[in-house]
């Protein structure tokens, strides 16, 4: 059973490895995402949308996510902290 869990987790982590990394979420042009056929975004909350010490995005990040959602993107916020 432990071996199965380990294999599952390793596969899952590989699936969640980023295809694209930017210094700031504000560098992402949604027009490029649309052109590339990207419809779903998995966005890390910790130290990406929020400062490391906070757990809620600021107004600027919320506005950006709302705009992307209105453009038709599916947005999933993820976290690796407990």
PDB file of N, CA, C and O in Angstrom, chain B, residues numbered from 101:
ATOM      1  N   UNK B 101       0.824  -1.204   0.000  1.00  0.00           N
ATOM      2  CA  UNK B 101       0.000   0.000   0.000  1.00  0.00           C
ATOM      3  C   UNK B 101       0.864   1.263   0.000  1.00  0.00           C
ATOM      4  O   UNK B 101       0.563   2.209  -0.727  1.00  0.00           O
ATOM      5  N   UNK B 102       1.923   1.293   0.795  1.00  0.00           N
ATOM      6  CA  UNK B 102       2.788   2.474   0.836  1.00  0.00           C
ATOM      7  C   UNK B 102       3.434   2.733  -0.519  1.00  0.00           C
ATOM      8  O   UNK B 102       3.575   3.882  -0.936  1.00  0.00           O
ATOM      9  N   UNK B 103       3.826   1.662  -1.206  1.00  0.00           N
ATOM     10  CA  UNK B 103       4.449   1.831  -2.517  1.00  0.00           C
ATOM     11  C   UNK B 103       3.451   2.455  -3.500  1.00  0.00           C
ATOM     12  O   UNK B 103       3.825   3.319  -4.293  1.00  0.00           O
ATOM     13  N   UNK B 104       2.211   2.031  -3.454  1.00  0.00           N
ATOM     14  CA  UNK B 104       1.182   2.593  -4.329  1.00  0.00           C
ATOM     15  C   UNK B 104       1.021   4.089  -4.058  1.00  0.00           C
ATOM     16  O   UNK B 104       0.937   4.887  -4.992  1.00  0.00           O
ATOM     17  N   UNK B 105       0.979   4.458  -2.806  1.00  0.00           N
ATOM     18  CA  UNK B 105       0.836   5.865  -2.450  1.00  0.00           C
ATOM     19  C   UNK B 105       2.010   6.678  -2.990  1.00  0.00           C
ATOM     20  O   UNK B 105       1.823   7.761  -3.546  1.00  0.00           O
ATOM     21  N   UNK B 106       3.194   6.158  -2.825  1.00  0.00           N
ATOM     22  CA  UNK B 106       4.387   6.859  -3.282  1.00  0.00           C
ATOM     23  C   UNK B 106       4.356   7.042  -4.800  1.00  0.00           C
ATOM     24  O   UNK B 106       4.656   8.128  -5.298  1.00  0.00           O
ATOM     25  N   UNK B 107       3.998   5.997  -5.532  1.00  0.00           N
ATOM     26  CA  UNK B 107       3.931   6.095  -6.988  1.00  0.00           C
ATOM     27  C   UNK B 107       2.846   7.078  -7.416  1.00  0.00           C
ATOM     28  O   UNK B 107       3.042   7.850  -8.354  1.00  0.00           O
ATOM     29  N   UNK B 108       1.730   7.053  -6.747  1.00  0.00           N
ATOM     30  CA  UNK B 108       0.642   7.967  -7.080  1.00  0.00           C
ATOM     31  C   UNK B 108       1.074   9.403  -6.840  1.00  0.00           C
ATOM     32  O   UNK B 108       0.856  10.271  -7.685  1.00  0.00           O
ATOM     33  N   UNK B 109       1.681   9.652  -5.703  1.00  0.00           N
ATOM     34  CA  UNK B 109       2.108  11.014  -5.374  1.00  0.00           C
ATOM     35  C   UNK B 109       3.166  11.494  -6.360  1.00  0.00           C
ATOM     36  O   UNK B 109       3.113  12.634  -6.822  1.00  0.00           O
ATOM     37  N   UNK B 110       4.127  10.632  -6.684  1.00  0.00           N
ATOM     38  CA  UNK B 110       5.163  11.039  -7.631  1.00  0.00           C
ATOM     39  C   UNK B 110       4.545  11.391  -8.974  1.00  0.00           C
ATOM     40  O   UNK B 110       4.920  12.398  -9.575  1.00  0.00           O
ATOM     41  N   UNK B 111       3.615  10.591  -9.455  1.00  0.00           N
ATOM     42  CA  UNK B 111       2.959  10.868 -10.725  1.00  0.00           C
ATOM     43  C   UNK B 111       2.159  12.156 -10.655  1.00  0.00           C
ATOM     44  O   UNK B 111       2.153  12.942 -11.602  1.00  0.00           O
ATOM     45  N   UNK B 112       1.492  12.370  -9.551  1.00  0.00           N
ATOM     46  CA  UNK B 112       0.673  13.551  -9.370  1.00  0.00           C
ATOM     47  C   UNK B 112       1.543  14.797  -9.356  1.00  0.00           C
ATOM     48  O   UNK B 112       1.189  15.811  -9.958  1.00  0.00           O
ATOM     49  N   UNK B 113       2.681  14.728  -8.671  1.00  0.00           N
ATOM     50  CA  UNK B 113       3.575  15.883  -8.626  1.00  0.00           C
ATOM     51  C   UNK B 113       4.118  16.201 -10.009  1.00  0.00           C
ATOM     52  O   UNK B 113       4.254  17.369 -10.374  1.00  0.00           O
ATOM     53  N   UNK B 114       4.423  15.181 -10.765  1.00  0.00           N
ATOM     54  CA  UNK B 114       4.939  15.404 -12.116  1.00  0.00           C
ATOM     55  C   UNK B 114       3.849  16.064 -12.976  1.00  0.00           C
ATOM     56  O   UNK B 114       4.146  16.925 -13.804  1.00  0.00           O
ATOM     57  N   UNK B 115       2.612  15.663 -12.779  1.00  0.00           N
ATOM     58  CA  UNK B 115       1.496  16.239 -13.527  1.00  0.00           C
ATOM     59  C   UNK B 115       1.316  17.711 -13.179  1.00  0.00           C
ATOM     60  O   UNK B 115       0.908  18.505 -14.027  1.00  0.00           O
ATOM     61  N   UNK B 116       1.618  18.079 -11.934  1.00  0.00           N
ATOM     62  CA  UNK B 116       1.431  19.460 -11.497  1.00  0.00           C
ATOM     63  C   UNK B 116       2.665  20.333 -11.689  1.00  0.00           C
ATOM     64  O   UNK B 116       2.674  21.486 -11.257  1.00  0.00           O
ATOM     65  N   UNK B 117       3.684  19.816 -12.315  1.00  0.00           N
ATOM     66  CA  UNK B 117       4.868  20.631 -12.570  1.00  0.00           C
ATOM     67  C   UNK B 117       4.505  21.747 -13.551  1.00  0.00           C
ATOM     68  O   UNK B 117       3.816  21.497 -14.540  1.00  0.00           O
ATOM     69  N   UNK B 118       4.954  22.962 -13.291  1.00  0.00           N
ATOM     70  CA  UNK B 118       4.573  24.083 -14.164  1.00  0.00           C
ATOM     71  C   UNK B 118       5.187  23.975 -15.557  1.00  0.00           C
ATOM     72  O   UNK B 118       6.317  23.517 -15.724  1.00  0.00           O
ATOM     73  N   UNK B 119       4.421  24.402 -16.538  1.00  0.00           N
ATOM     74  CA  UNK B 119       4.916  24.490 -17.908  1.00  0.00           C
ATOM     75  C   UNK B 119       5.545  25.845 -18.168  1.00  0.00           C
ATOM     76  O   UNK B 119       6.332  26.009 -19.100  1.00  0.00           O
ATOM     77  N   UNK B 120       5.194  26.808 -17.343  1.00  0.00           N
ATOM     78  CA  UNK B 120       5.598  28.183 -17.574  1.00  0.00           C
ATOM     79  C   UNK B 120       5.744  28.875 -16.234  1.00  0.00           C
ATOM     80  O   UNK B 120       4.865  28.763 -15.380  1.00  0.00           O
ATOM     81  N   UNK B 121       6.832  29.582 -16.040  1.00  0.00           N
ATOM     82  CA  UNK B 121       7.076  30.299 -14.792  1.00  0.00           C
ATOM     83  C   UNK B 121       7.390  31.752 -15.128  1.00  0.00           C
ATOM     84  O   UNK B 121       8.204  32.031 -16.007  1.00  0.00           O
ATOM     85  N   UNK B 122       6.739  32.671 -14.424  1.00  0.00           N
ATOM     86  CA  UNK B 122       6.989  34.103 -14.626  1.00  0.00           C
ATOM     87  C   UNK B 122       7.323  34.732 -13.279  1.00  0.00           C
ATOM     88  O   UNK B 122       6.996  34.176 -12.230  1.00  0.00           O
ATOM     89  N   UNK B 123       7.965  35.875 -13.308  1.00  0.00           N
ATOM     90  CA  UNK B 123       8.308  36.565 -12.061  1.00  0.00           C
ATOM     91  C   UNK B 123       7.074  37.081 -11.341  1.00  0.00           C
ATOM     92  O   UNK B 123       7.032  37.114 -10.111  1.00  0.00           O
ATOM     93  N   UNK B 124       6.075  37.481 -12.106  1.00  0.00           N
ATOM     94  CA  UNK B 124       4.863  38.050 -11.525  1.00  0.00           C
ATOM     95  C   UNK B 124       3.658  37.603 -12.350  1.00  0.00           C
ATOM     96  O   UNK B 124       3.738  37.501 -13.574  1.00  0.00           O
ATOM     97  N   UNK B 125       2.572  37.344 -11.688  1.00  0.00           N
ATOM     98  CA  UNK B 125       1.346  36.961 -12.384  1.00  0.00           C
ATOM     99  C   UNK B 125       0.872  38.077 -13.310  1.00  0.00           C
ATOM    100  O   UNK B 125       0.143  37.828 -14.271  1.00  0.00           O
ATOM    101  N   UNK B 126       1.285  39.296 -13.019  1.00  0.00           N
ATOM    102  CA  UNK B 126       0.875  40.447 -13.822  1.00  0.00           C
ATOM    103  C   UNK B 126       1.611  40.524 -15.156  1.00  0.00           C
ATOM    104  O   UNK B 126       1.265  41.351 -16.000  1.00  0.00           O
ATOM    105  N   UNK B 127       2.620  39.677 -15.360  1.00  0.00           N
ATOM    106  CA  UNK B 127       3.331  39.603 -16.635  1.00  0.00           C
ATOM    107  C   UNK B 127       2.584  38.751 -17.657  1.00  0.00           C
ATOM    108  O   UNK B 127       2.920  38.771 -18.841  1.00  0.00           O
ATOM    109  N   UNK B 128       1.586  38.012 -17.216  1.00  0.00           N
ATOM    110  CA  UNK B 128       0.873  37.092 -18.099  1.00  0.00           C
ATOM    111  C   UNK B 128      -0.155  37.863 -18.923  1.00  0.00           C
ATOM    112  O   UNK B 128      -0.993  38.584 -18.381  1.00  0.00           O
ATOM    113  N   UNK B 129      -0.076  37.700 -20.221  1.00  0.00           N
ATOM    114  CA  UNK B 129      -1.031  38.335 -21.132  1.00  0.00           C
ATOM    115  C   UNK B 129      -2.127  37.318 -21.472  1.00  0.00           C
ATOM    116  O   UNK B 129      -1.845  36.305 -22.113  1.00  0.00           O
ATOM    117  N   UNK B 130      -3.364  37.571 -21.055  1.00  0.00           N
ATOM    118  CA  UNK B 130      -4.426  36.605 -21.323  1.00  0.00           C
ATOM    119  C   UNK B 130      -4.673  36.374 -22.818  1.00  0.00           C
ATOM    120  O   UNK B 130      -5.171  35.317 -23.206  1.00  0.00           O
ATOM    121  N   UNK B 131      -4.333  37.343 -23.647  1.00  0.00           N
ATOM    122  CA  UNK B 131      -4.471  37.167 -25.094  1.00  0.00           C
ATOM    123  C   UNK B 131      -3.542  36.058 -25.580  1.00  0.00           C
ATOM    124  O   UNK B 131      -3.922  35.264 -26.441  1.00  0.00           O
ATOM    125  N   UNK B 132      -2.321  36.000 -25.030  1.00  0.00           N
ATOM    126  CA  UNK B 132      -1.395  34.913 -25.371  1.00  0.00           C
ATOM    127  C   UNK B 132      -1.976  33.571 -24.944  1.00  0.00           C
ATOM    128  O   UNK B 132      -1.919  32.600 -25.698  1.00  0.00           O
ATOM    129  N   UNK B 133      -2.534  33.515 -23.739  1.00  0.00           N
ATOM    130  CA  UNK B 133      -3.119  32.260 -23.255  1.00  0.00           C
ATOM    131  C   UNK B 133      -4.231  31.795 -24.187  1.00  0.00           C
ATOM    132  O   UNK B 133      -4.311  30.612 -24.518  1.00  0.00           O
ATOM    133  N   UNK B 134      -5.077  32.709 -24.607  1.00  0.00           N
ATOM    134  CA  UNK B 134      -6.162  32.369 -25.530  1.00  0.00           C
ATOM    135  C   UNK B 134      -5.614  31.869 -26.866  1.00  0.00           C
ATOM    136  O   UNK B 134      -6.111  30.888 -27.420  1.00  0.00           O
ATOM    137  N   UNK B 135      -4.593  32.544 -27.376  1.00  0.00           N
ATOM    138  CA  UNK B 135      -3.988  32.156 -28.656  1.00  0.00           C
ATOM    139  C   UNK B 135      -3.373  30.756 -28.579  1.00  0.00           C
ATOM    140  O   UNK B 135      -3.412  30.002 -29.551  1.00  0.00           O
ATOM    141  N   UNK B 136      -2.809  30.414 -27.427  1.00  0.00           N
ATOM    142  CA  UNK B 136      -2.190  29.098 -27.239  1.00  0.00           C
ATOM    143  C   UNK B 136      -3.209  28.021 -26.876  1.00  0.00           C
ATOM    144  O   UNK B 136      -2.849  26.856 -26.710  1.00  0.00           O
ATOM    145  N   UNK B 137      -4.475  28.405 -26.754  1.00  0.00           N
ATOM    146  CA  UNK B 137      -5.520  27.432 -26.447  1.00  0.00           C
ATOM    147  C   UNK B 137      -5.605  27.051 -24.981  1.00  0.00           C
ATOM    148  O   UNK B 137      -6.216  26.039 -24.637  1.00  0.00           O
ATOM    149  N   UNK B 138      -5.008  27.841 -24.122  1.00  0.00           N
ATOM    150  CA  UNK B 138      -5.051  27.558 -22.679  1.00  0.00           C
ATOM    151  C   UNK B 138      -6.381  28.053 -22.131  1.00  0.00           C
ATOM    152  O   UNK B 138      -6.750  29.214 -22.302  1.00  0.00           O
ATOM    153  N   UNK B 139      -7.094  27.144 -21.466  1.00  0.00           N
ATOM    154  CA  UNK B 139      -8.409  27.482 -20.930  1.00  0.00           C
ATOM    155  C   UNK B 139      -8.474  27.395 -19.419  1.00  0.00           C
ATOM    156  O   UNK B 139      -9.338  28.005 -18.789  1.00  0.00           O
ATOM    157  N   UNK B 140      -7.554  26.633 -18.838  1.00  0.00           N
ATOM    158  CA  UNK B 140      -7.556  26.425 -17.390  1.00  0.00           C
ATOM    159  C   UNK B 140      -6.203  26.809 -16.819  1.00  0.00           C
ATOM    160  O   UNK B 140      -5.159  26.449 -17.363  1.00  0.00           O
ATOM    161  N   UNK B 141      -6.234  27.546 -15.715  1.00  0.00           N
ATOM    162  CA  UNK B 141      -5.012  27.980 -15.040  1.00  0.00           C
ATOM    163  C   UNK B 141      -4.994  27.434 -13.620  1.00  0.00           C
ATOM    164  O   UNK B 141      -5.961  27.594 -12.876  1.00  0.00           O
ATOM    165  N   UNK B 142      -3.906  26.796 -13.251  1.00  0.00           N
ATOM    166  CA  UNK B 142      -3.668  26.387 -11.874  1.00  0.00           C
ATOM    167  C   UNK B 142      -2.688  27.395 -11.304  1.00  0.00           C
ATOM    168  O   UNK B 142      -1.542  27.474 -11.747  1.00  0.00           O
ATOM    169  N   UNK B 143      -3.131  28.159 -10.331  1.00  0.00           N
ATOM    170  CA  UNK B 143      -2.311  29.246  -9.809  1.00  0.00           C
ATOM    171  C   UNK B 143      -2.022  29.004  -8.340  1.00  0.00           C
ATOM    172  O   UNK B 143      -2.938  28.824  -7.538  1.00  0.00           O
ATOM    173  N   UNK B 144      -0.752  29.002  -7.996  1.00  0.00           N
ATOM    174  CA  UNK B 144      -0.319  28.823  -6.615  1.00  0.00           C
ATOM    175  C   UNK B 144      -0.651  30.074  -5.813  1.00  0.00           C
ATOM    176  O   UNK B 144      -0.403  31.195  -6.257  1.00  0.00           O
ATOM    177  N   UNK B 145      -1.208  29.868  -4.640  1.00  0.00           N
ATOM    178  CA  UNK B 145      -1.569  31.003  -3.781  1.00  0.00           C
ATOM    179  C   UNK B 145      -0.351  31.504  -3.012  1.00  0.00           C
ATOM    180  O   UNK B 145      -0.079  32.704  -2.977  1.00  0.00           O
ATOM    181  N   UNK B 146       0.379  30.577  -2.398  1.00  0.00           N
ATOM    182  CA  UNK B 146       1.471  30.904  -1.482  1.00  0.00           C
ATOM    183  C   UNK B 146       2.634  31.590  -2.186  1.00  0.00           C
ATOM    184  O   UNK B 146       3.293  31.003  -3.044  1.00  0.00           O
ATOM    185  N   UNK B 147       2.868  32.811  -1.818  1.00  0.00           N
ATOM    186  CA  UNK B 147       3.974  33.602  -2.352  1.00  0.00           C
ATOM    187  C   UNK B 147       3.856  33.829  -3.860  1.00  0.00           C
ATOM    188  O   UNK B 147       4.847  34.123  -4.527  1.00  0.00           O
ATOM    189  N   UNK B 148       2.646  33.692  -4.388  1.00  0.00           N
ATOM    190  CA  UNK B 148       2.378  34.006  -5.790  1.00  0.00           C
ATOM    191  C   UNK B 148       1.277  35.049  -5.841  1.00  0.00           C
ATOM    192  O   UNK B 148       1.503  36.185  -6.258  1.00  0.00           O
ATOM    193  N   UNK B 149       0.092  34.661  -5.419  1.00  0.00           N
ATOM    194  CA  UNK B 149      -1.007  35.623  -5.324  1.00  0.00           C
ATOM    195  C   UNK B 149      -0.969  36.380  -4.008  1.00  0.00           C
ATOM    196  O   UNK B 149      -1.425  37.520  -3.920  1.00  0.00           O
ATOM    197  N   UNK B 150      -0.428  35.742  -2.996  1.00  0.00           N
ATOM    198  CA  UNK B 150      -0.393  36.335  -1.652  1.00  0.00           C
ATOM    199  C   UNK B 150       1.037  36.397  -1.148  1.00  0.00           C
ATOM    200  O   UNK B 150       1.892  35.611  -1.557  1.00  0.00           O
ATOM    201  N   UNK B 151       1.278  37.325  -0.269  1.00  0.00           N
ATOM    202  CA  UNK B 151       2.558  37.329   0.434  1.00  0.00           C
ATOM    203  C   UNK B 151       2.631  36.059   1.262  1.00  0.00           C
ATOM    204  O   UNK B 151       1.605  35.507   1.657  1.00  0.00           O
ATOM    205  N   UNK B 152       3.820  35.608   1.518  1.00  0.00           N
ATOM    206  CA  UNK B 152       4.012  34.356   2.243  1.00  0.00           C
ATOM    207  C   UNK B 152       3.273  34.347   3.582  1.00  0.00           C
ATOM    208  O   UNK B 152       2.810  33.292   4.014  1.00  0.00           O
ATOM    209  N   UNK B 153       3.156  35.477   4.235  1.00  0.00           N
ATOM    210  CA  UNK B 153       2.555  35.538   5.567  1.00  0.00           C
ATOM    211  C   UNK B 153       1.029  35.692   5.535  1.00  0.00           C
ATOM    212  O   UNK B 153       0.387  35.686   6.585  1.00  0.00           O
ATOM    213  N   UNK B 154       0.446  35.831   4.340  1.00  0.00           N
ATOM    214  CA  UNK B 154      -1.005  36.028   4.237  1.00  0.00           C
ATOM    215  C   UNK B 154      -1.646  34.864   3.495  1.00  0.00           C
ATOM    216  O   UNK B 154      -0.973  34.124   2.778  1.00  0.00           O
ATOM    217  N   UNK B 155      -2.953  34.710   3.675  1.00  0.00           N
ATOM    218  CA  UNK B 155      -3.631  33.619   2.983  1.00  0.00           C
ATOM    219  C   UNK B 155      -4.791  34.102   2.114  1.00  0.00           C
ATOM    220  O   UNK B 155      -5.589  33.293   1.641  1.00  0.00           O
ATOM    221  N   UNK B 156      -4.889  35.405   1.903  1.00  0.00           N
ATOM    222  CA  UNK B 156      -5.945  35.977   1.068  1.00  0.00           C
ATOM    223  C   UNK B 156      -5.300  36.922   0.056  1.00  0.00           C
ATOM    224  O   UNK B 156      -4.515  37.791   0.437  1.00  0.00           O
ATOM    225  N   UNK B 157      -5.621  36.762  -1.231  1.00  0.00           N
ATOM    226  CA  UNK B 157      -5.057  37.661  -2.240  1.00  0.00           C
ATOM    227  C   UNK B 157      -5.479  39.112  -2.006  1.00  0.00           C
ATOM    228  O   UNK B 157      -6.558  39.366  -1.471  1.00  0.00           O
ATOM    229  N   UNK B 158      -4.640  40.052  -2.400  1.00  0.00           N
ATOM    230  CA  UNK B 158      -4.995  41.469  -2.280  1.00  0.00           C
ATOM    231  C   UNK B 158      -5.988  41.856  -3.379  1.00  0.00           C
ATOM    232  O   UNK B 158      -6.305  41.041  -4.246  1.00  0.00           O
ATOM    233  N   UNK B 159      -6.469  43.077  -3.343  1.00  0.00           N
ATOM    234  CA  UNK B 159      -7.507  43.535  -4.276  1.00  0.00           C
ATOM    235  C   UNK B 159      -7.041  43.478  -5.721  1.00  0.00           C
ATOM    236  O   UNK B 159      -7.826  43.192  -6.625  1.00  0.00           O
ATOM    237  N   UNK B 160      -5.750  43.754  -5.937  1.00  0.00           N
ATOM    238  CA  UNK B 160      -5.212  43.765  -7.295  1.00  0.00           C
ATOM    239  C   UNK B 160      -5.252  42.354  -7.907  1.00  0.00           C
ATOM    240  O   UNK B 160      -5.621  42.182  -9.069  1.00  0.00           O
ATOM    241  N   UNK B 161      -4.868  41.358  -7.112  1.00  0.00           N
ATOM    242  CA  UNK B 161      -4.893  39.969  -7.588  1.00  0.00           C
ATOM    243  C   UNK B 161      -6.333  39.501  -7.801  1.00  0.00           C
ATOM    244  O   UNK B 161      -6.625  38.811  -8.778  1.00  0.00           O
ATOM    245  N   UNK B 162      -7.225  39.873  -6.892  1.00  0.00           N
ATOM    246  CA  UNK B 162      -8.640  39.492  -7.047  1.00  0.00           C
ATOM    247  C   UNK B 162      -9.220  40.096  -8.327  1.00  0.00           C
ATOM    248  O   UNK B 162      -9.971  39.434  -9.044  1.00  0.00           O
ATOM    249  N   UNK B 163      -8.873  41.344  -8.610  1.00  0.00           N
ATOM    250  CA  UNK B 163      -9.359  42.019  -9.818  1.00  0.00           C
ATOM    251  C   UNK B 163      -8.854  41.300 -11.067  1.00  0.00           C
ATOM    252  O   UNK B 163      -9.613  41.073 -12.010  1.00  0.00           O
ATOM    253  N   UNK B 164      -7.567  40.942 -11.070  1.00  0.00           N
ATOM    254  CA  UNK B 164      -6.981  40.238 -12.201  1.00  0.00           C
ATOM    255  C   UNK B 164      -7.688  38.906 -12.430  1.00  0.00           C
ATOM    256  O   UNK B 164      -8.040  38.581 -13.564  1.00  0.00           O
ATOM    257  N   UNK B 165      -7.897  38.137 -11.372  1.00  0.00           N
ATOM    258  CA  UNK B 165      -8.556  36.839 -11.504  1.00  0.00           C
ATOM    259  C   UNK B 165      -9.998  36.993 -11.986  1.00  0.00           C
ATOM    260  O   UNK B 165     -10.478  36.189 -12.784  1.00  0.00           O
ATOM    261  N   UNK B 166     -10.675  38.012 -11.507  1.00  0.00           N
ATOM    262  CA  UNK B 166     -12.054  38.270 -11.945  1.00  0.00           C
ATOM    263  C   UNK B 166     -12.086  38.580 -13.445  1.00  0.00           C
ATOM    264  O   UNK B 166     -12.960  38.099 -14.166  1.00  0.00           O
ATOM    265  N   UNK B 167     -11.133  39.383 -13.904  1.00  0.00           N
ATOM    266  CA  UNK B 167     -11.068  39.721 -15.335  1.00  0.00           C
ATOM    267  C   UNK B 167     -10.815  38.479 -16.186  1.00  0.00           C
ATOM    268  O   UNK B 167     -11.433  38.300 -17.236  1.00  0.00           O
ATOM    269  N   UNK B 168      -9.906  37.624 -15.726  1.00  0.00           N
ATOM    270  CA  UNK B 168      -9.611  36.394 -16.471  1.00  0.00           C
ATOM    271  C   UNK B 168     -10.827  35.471 -16.490  1.00  0.00           C
ATOM    272  O   UNK B 168     -11.127  34.849 -17.509  1.00  0.00           O
ATOM    273  N   UNK B 169     -11.518  35.389 -15.365  1.00  0.00           N
ATOM    274  CA  UNK B 169     -12.721  34.552 -15.291  1.00  0.00           C
ATOM    275  C   UNK B 169     -13.776  35.074 -16.263  1.00  0.00           C
ATOM    276  O   UNK B 169     -14.437  34.286 -16.938  1.00  0.00           O
ATOM    277  N   UNK B 170     -13.938  36.388 -16.339  1.00  0.00           N
ATOM    278  CA  UNK B 170     -14.896  36.991 -17.276  1.00  0.00           C
ATOM    279  C   UNK B 170     -14.530  36.717 -18.731  1.00  0.00           C
ATOM    280  O   UNK B 170     -15.400  36.701 -19.601  1.00  0.00           O
ATOM    281  N   UNK B 171     -13.239  36.502 -18.995  1.00  0.00           N
ATOM    282  CA  UNK B 171     -12.779  36.162 -20.352  1.00  0.00           C
ATOM    283  C   UNK B 171     -12.993  34.691 -20.663  1.00  0.00           C
ATOM    284  O   UNK B 171     -12.757  34.247 -21.787  1.00  0.00           O
ATOM    285  N   UNK B 172     -13.444  33.925 -19.658  1.00  0.00           N
ATOM    286  CA  UNK B 172     -13.759  32.515 -19.888  1.00  0.00           C
ATOM    287  C   UNK B 172     -12.741  31.520 -19.378  1.00  0.00           C
ATOM    288  O   UNK B 172     -12.890  30.322 -19.619  1.00  0.00           O
ATOM    289  N   UNK B 173     -11.710  31.970 -18.680  1.00  0.00           N
ATOM    290  CA  UNK B 173     -10.726  31.035 -18.135  1.00  0.00           C
ATOM    291  C   UNK B 173     -11.281  30.324 -16.904  1.00  0.00           C
ATOM    292  O   UNK B 173     -11.993  30.921 -16.096  1.00  0.00           O
ATOM    293  N   UNK B 174     -10.945  29.048 -16.773  1.00  0.00           N
ATOM    294  CA  UNK B 174     -11.217  28.301 -15.547  1.00  0.00           C
ATOM    295  C   UNK B 174     -10.004  28.515 -14.653  1.00  0.00           C
ATOM    296  O   UNK B 174      -8.874  28.260 -15.072  1.00  0.00           O
ATOM    297  N   UNK B 175     -10.219  28.970 -13.458  1.00  0.00           N
ATOM    298  CA  UNK B 175      -9.109  29.279 -12.557  1.00  0.00           C
ATOM    299  C   UNK B 175      -9.201  28.411 -11.311  1.00  0.00           C
ATOM    300  O   UNK B 175     -10.219  28.395 -10.619  1.00  0.00           O
ATOM    301  N   UNK B 176      -8.139  27.703 -11.045  1.00  0.00           N
ATOM    302  CA  UNK B 176      -8.032  26.863  -9.854  1.00  0.00           C
ATOM    303  C   UNK B 176      -6.896  27.424  -9.007  1.00  0.00           C
ATOM    304  O   UNK B 176      -5.763  27.534  -9.475  1.00  0.00           O
ATOM    305  N   UNK B 177      -7.196  27.775  -7.771  1.00  0.00           N
ATOM    306  CA  UNK B 177      -6.173  28.226  -6.843  1.00  0.00           C
ATOM    307  C   UNK B 177      -5.699  27.027  -6.049  1.00  0.00           C
ATOM    308  O   UNK B 177      -6.500  26.282  -5.484  1.00  0.00           O
ATOM    309  N   UNK B 178      -4.394  26.850  -6.011  1.00  0.00           N
ATOM    310  CA  UNK B 178      -3.820  25.703  -5.316  1.00  0.00           C
ATOM    311  C   UNK B 178      -2.826  26.189  -4.262  1.00  0.00           C
ATOM    312  O   UNK B 178      -2.317  27.309  -4.320  1.00  0.00           O
ATOM    313  N   UNK B 179      -2.573  25.308  -3.302  1.00  0.00           N
ATOM    314  CA  UNK B 179      -1.632  25.624  -2.238  1.00  0.00           C
ATOM    315  C   UNK B 179      -0.932  24.343  -1.806  1.00  0.00           C
ATOM    316  O   UNK B 179      -1.530  23.267  -1.808  1.00  0.00           O
ATOM    317  N   UNK B 180       0.316  24.463  -1.443  1.00  0.00           N
ATOM    318  CA  UNK B 180       1.034  23.309  -0.915  1.00  0.00           C
ATOM    319  C   UNK B 180       1.281  23.462   0.584  1.00  0.00           C
ATOM    320  O   UNK B 180       2.033  22.685   1.173  1.00  0.00           O
ATOM    321  N   UNK B 181       0.651  24.464   1.202  1.00  0.00           N
ATOM    322  CA  UNK B 181       0.804  24.607   2.648  1.00  0.00           C
ATOM    323  C   UNK B 181      -0.414  23.981   3.335  1.00  0.00           C
ATOM    324  O   UNK B 181      -1.495  23.869   2.756  1.00  0.00           O
ATOM    325  N   UNK B 182      -0.205  23.594   4.543  1.00  0.00           N
ATOM    326  CA  UNK B 182      -1.285  22.884   5.270  1.00  0.00           C
ATOM    327  C   UNK B 182      -2.236  23.834   5.914  1.00  0.00           C
ATOM    328  O   UNK B 182      -3.193  23.406   6.559  1.00  0.00           O
TER     329      UNK B 182
END
